[in-house]
Amino acid sequence: MSRFRFRLETYLRLKIAARDQCRAELAEVLRAEQQLKEHQAGIESDIQEQHAYIRGLTQAGALNVDLITASQREVMFLQALQVEKQQLMIKLRPHIQQRQQALIDADHEVRTLERLKEQKQEQHLKWEAAMEAKQMDEIALSGFMRKGE
C-alpha cells in the first residue's frame, strides 16, 4: 500500500501560518481597542470624581475659587482626552474590520485546502481499495487456473 501524500501540503502549511498571523494581528488590534475602552472608562470615572469634588467645594460654604477653577480645568483636560480616545476608536474600527476580513479570507482558503486534502485522501483510499481488490481477483484467478490444470 502506498502512503497518501498531499501535493499541496506545503502550500496548506503556509496558508495555515498566514491565517495564524492574521488571527494574531486581529487579537493585537482588539487588545488595543480594549485598552482604549478601559482608558475611556477610567477617564469617565475621573470626570465624575472631579464633578463630585466641585460639588463638594460649592456646598462647603466658603467658596475657594482657585480650587474650583483648577478642578474645572482638570475636567476640561479630561474631556479633551476623552474626545481624543474616541477619535482613536473611530480610526481603529476600519483596522479591526480589515483584520477581521483578512482572517475570514485566510480561514476560507485553509478550509478549502483542507477539504481538497480530504477529497484527495478519499480518492487515494478508493484507489487503494480498488487495487487491493484487483490483486485479490488476480490471486483468486491464478489459483483457479492452477486447479484447472
C-alpha positions as a Markdown table, in Angstrom:
| # | Residue | x | y | z |
|---|---|---|---|---|
| 1 | Met | 0.0 | 0.0 | 0.0 |
| 2 | Ser | 1.3 | 3.4 | -0.9 |
| 3 | Arg | 1.2 | 6.2 | 1.6 |
| 4 | Phe | -1.0 | 9.2 | 0.9 |
| 5 | Arg | 0.9 | 12.4 | 0.1 |
| 6 | Phe | -1.0 | 15.6 | -0.5 |
| 7 | Arg | 0.9 | 17.6 | -3.1 |
| 8 | Leu | -0.2 | 20.9 | -1.7 |
| 9 | Glu | 0.8 | 20.1 | 1.9 |
| 10 | Thr | 3.5 | 22.8 | 2.0 |
| 11 | Tyr | 1.1 | 25.4 | 0.5 |
| 12 | Leu | -1.5 | 24.3 | 3.1 |
| 13 | Arg | 1.0 | 24.8 | 5.9 |
| 14 | Leu | 1.8 | 28.3 | 4.5 |
| 15 | Lys | -1.8 | 29.2 | 4.4 |
| 16 | Ile | -2.3 | 28.0 | 8.0 |
| 17 | Ala | 0.6 | 30.1 | 9.1 |
| 18 | Ala | -0.8 | 33.1 | 7.2 |
| 19 | Arg | -4.2 | 32.5 | 9.0 |
| 20 | Asp | -2.5 | 32.3 | 12.3 |
| 21 | Gln | -0.7 | 35.6 | 11.6 |
| 22 | Cys | -4.0 | 37.2 | 10.7 |
| 23 | Arg | -5.5 | 35.9 | 13.9 |
| 24 | Ala | -2.6 | 37.3 | 15.9 |
| 25 | Glu | -2.9 | 40.7 | 14.2 |
| 26 | Leu | -6.6 | 40.8 | 14.9 |
| 27 | Ala | -6.0 | 39.9 | 18.5 |
| 28 | Glu | -3.5 | 42.7 | 18.8 |
| 29 | Val | -5.9 | 45.3 | 17.4 |
| 30 | Leu | -8.7 | 44.0 | 19.6 |
| 31 | Arg | -6.4 | 44.3 | 22.6 |
| 32 | Ala | -5.6 | 47.9 | 21.6 |
| 33 | Glu | -9.4 | 48.6 | 21.3 |
| 34 | Gln | -10.0 | 47.0 | 24.8 |
| 35 | Gln | -7.2 | 49.2 | 26.3 |
| 36 | Leu | -8.8 | 52.3 | 24.7 |
| 37 | Lys | -12.2 | 51.3 | 26.2 |
| 38 | Glu | -10.6 | 50.8 | 29.6 |
| 39 | His | -8.9 | 54.2 | 29.3 |
| 40 | Gln | -12.2 | 55.8 | 28.4 |
| 41 | Ala | -13.9 | 54.2 | 31.3 |
| 42 | Gly | -11.1 | 55.5 | 33.6 |
| 43 | Ile | -11.3 | 59.0 | 32.2 |
| 44 | Glu | -15.1 | 59.0 | 32.7 |
| 45 | Ser | -14.6 | 57.9 | 36.2 |
| 46 | Asp | -12.1 | 60.7 | 36.8 |
| 47 | Ile | -14.5 | 63.2 | 35.3 |
| 48 | Gln | -17.3 | 62.0 | 37.7 |
| 49 | Glu | -14.9 | 62.3 | 40.6 |
| 50 | Gln | -13.9 | 65.9 | 39.6 |
| 51 | His | -17.6 | 66.8 | 39.3 |
| 52 | Ala | -18.3 | 65.4 | 42.8 |
| 53 | Tyr | -15.3 | 67.3 | 44.1 |
| 54 | Ile | -16.5 | 70.5 | 42.6 |
| 55 | Arg | -20.0 | 69.9 | 44.1 |
| 56 | Gly | -18.4 | 69.3 | 47.5 |
| 57 | Leu | -16.4 | 72.6 | 47.2 |
| 58 | Thr | -19.5 | 74.6 | 46.3 |
| 59 | Gln | -21.5 | 73.1 | 49.2 |
| 60 | Ala | -18.9 | 73.6 | 51.8 |
| 61 | Gly | -20.0 | 77.2 | 52.4 |
| 62 | Ala | -16.9 | 79.3 | 51.8 |
| 63 | Leu | -16.0 | 79.1 | 48.1 |
| 64 | Asn | -12.4 | 78.6 | 47.1 |
| 65 | Val | -12.5 | 79.9 | 43.5 |
| 66 | Asp | -8.9 | 78.8 | 42.8 |
| 67 | Leu | -9.7 | 75.1 | 43.7 |
| 68 | Ile | -13.0 | 75.2 | 41.7 |
| 69 | Thr | -11.2 | 76.7 | 38.7 |
| 70 | Ala | -8.4 | 74.2 | 38.9 |
| 71 | Ser | -10.9 | 71.4 | 39.1 |
| 72 | Gln | -12.8 | 72.7 | 36.1 |
| 73 | Arg | -9.6 | 72.9 | 34.1 |
| 74 | Glu | -8.9 | 69.3 | 35.1 |
| 75 | Val | -12.4 | 68.3 | 33.9 |
| 76 | Met | -11.9 | 70.1 | 30.6 |
| 77 | Phe | -8.5 | 68.4 | 30.2 |
| 78 | Leu | -10.1 | 65.0 | 30.9 |
| 79 | Gln | -12.9 | 65.8 | 28.4 |
| 80 | Ala | -10.4 | 66.7 | 25.7 |
| 81 | Leu | -8.6 | 63.4 | 26.5 |
| 82 | Gln | -11.8 | 61.5 | 26.2 |
| 83 | Val | -12.6 | 63.1 | 22.8 |
| 84 | Glu | -9.1 | 62.1 | 21.7 |
| 85 | Lys | -9.7 | 58.5 | 22.8 |
| 86 | Gln | -13.0 | 58.5 | 20.9 |
| 87 | Gln | -11.3 | 59.7 | 17.7 |
| 88 | Leu | -8.7 | 56.9 | 18.1 |
| 89 | Met | -11.5 | 54.4 | 18.5 |
| 90 | Ile | -13.0 | 55.7 | 15.2 |
| 91 | Lys | -9.7 | 55.4 | 13.5 |
| 92 | Leu | -9.2 | 51.9 | 14.9 |
| 93 | Arg | -12.6 | 50.5 | 13.6 |
| 94 | Pro | -11.5 | 50.2 | 10.0 |
| 95 | His | -8.3 | 48.4 | 11.0 |
| 96 | Ile | -10.4 | 46.0 | 13.0 |
| 97 | Gln | -12.8 | 45.3 | 10.1 |
| 98 | Gln | -9.8 | 44.9 | 7.7 |
| 99 | Arg | -8.1 | 42.4 | 10.0 |
| 100 | Gln | -11.4 | 40.5 | 10.5 |
| 101 | Gln | -12.0 | 40.3 | 6.8 |
| 102 | Ala | -8.4 | 39.1 | 6.2 |
| 103 | Leu | -8.9 | 36.4 | 8.9 |
| 104 | Ile | -12.2 | 35.4 | 7.2 |
| 105 | Asp | -10.4 | 35.1 | 3.8 |
| 106 | Ala | -7.4 | 33.3 | 5.2 |
| 107 | Asp | -9.7 | 30.8 | 7.1 |
| 108 | His | -11.7 | 30.2 | 3.9 |
| 109 | Glu | -8.6 | 29.4 | 2.0 |
| 110 | Val | -7.4 | 27.0 | 4.7 |
| 111 | Arg | -10.8 | 25.3 | 4.8 |
| 112 | Thr | -10.9 | 25.0 | 1.1 |
| 113 | Leu | -7.4 | 23.4 | 1.0 |
| 114 | Glu | -8.3 | 21.1 | 3.9 |
| 115 | Arg | -11.5 | 19.9 | 2.0 |
| 116 | Leu | -9.4 | 19.3 | -1.1 |
| 117 | Lys | -6.9 | 17.3 | 1.0 |
| 118 | Glu | -9.8 | 15.2 | 2.4 |
| 119 | Gln | -11.2 | 14.6 | -1.0 |
| 120 | Lys | -7.8 | 13.6 | -2.4 |
| 121 | Gln | -7.3 | 11.3 | 0.6 |
| 122 | Glu | -10.7 | 9.6 | 0.0 |
| 123 | Gln | -9.8 | 9.2 | -3.7 |
| 124 | His | -6.5 | 7.6 | -2.7 |
| 125 | Leu | -8.2 | 5.2 | -0.3 |
| 126 | Lys | -10.7 | 4.2 | -3.0 |
| 127 | Trp | -7.8 | 3.7 | -5.5 |
| 128 | Glu | -6.0 | 1.6 | -2.9 |
| 129 | Ala | -9.2 | -0.5 | -2.3 |
| 130 | Ala | -9.6 | -1.0 | -6.0 |
| 131 | Met | -6.0 | -2.0 | -6.4 |
| 132 | Glu | -6.3 | -4.4 | -3.5 |
| 133 | Ala | -9.5 | -5.9 | -4.9 |
| 134 | Lys | -7.8 | -6.2 | -8.3 |
| 135 | Gln | -4.8 | -8.1 | -6.7 |
| 136 | Met | -7.2 | -10.4 | -4.8 |
| 137 | Asp | -9.1 | -11.1 | -8.1 |
| 138 | Glu | -5.8 | -11.9 | -9.8 |
| 139 | Ile | -4.7 | -14.2 | -6.9 |
| 140 | Ala | -8.1 | -16.0 | -7.0 |
| 141 | Leu | -8.0 | -16.3 | -10.8 |
| 142 | Ser | -4.4 | -17.7 | -10.7 |
| 143 | Gly | -5.5 | -20.2 | -8.0 |
| 144 | Phe | -8.5 | -21.2 | -10.1 |
| 145 | Met | -6.3 | -21.6 | -13.2 |
| 146 | Arg | -3.9 | -23.8 | -11.2 |
| 147 | Lys | -6.7 | -26.1 | -10.1 |
| 148 | Gly | -8.0 | -26.3 | -13.6 |
| 149 | Glu | -4.6 | -27.6 | -15.0 |
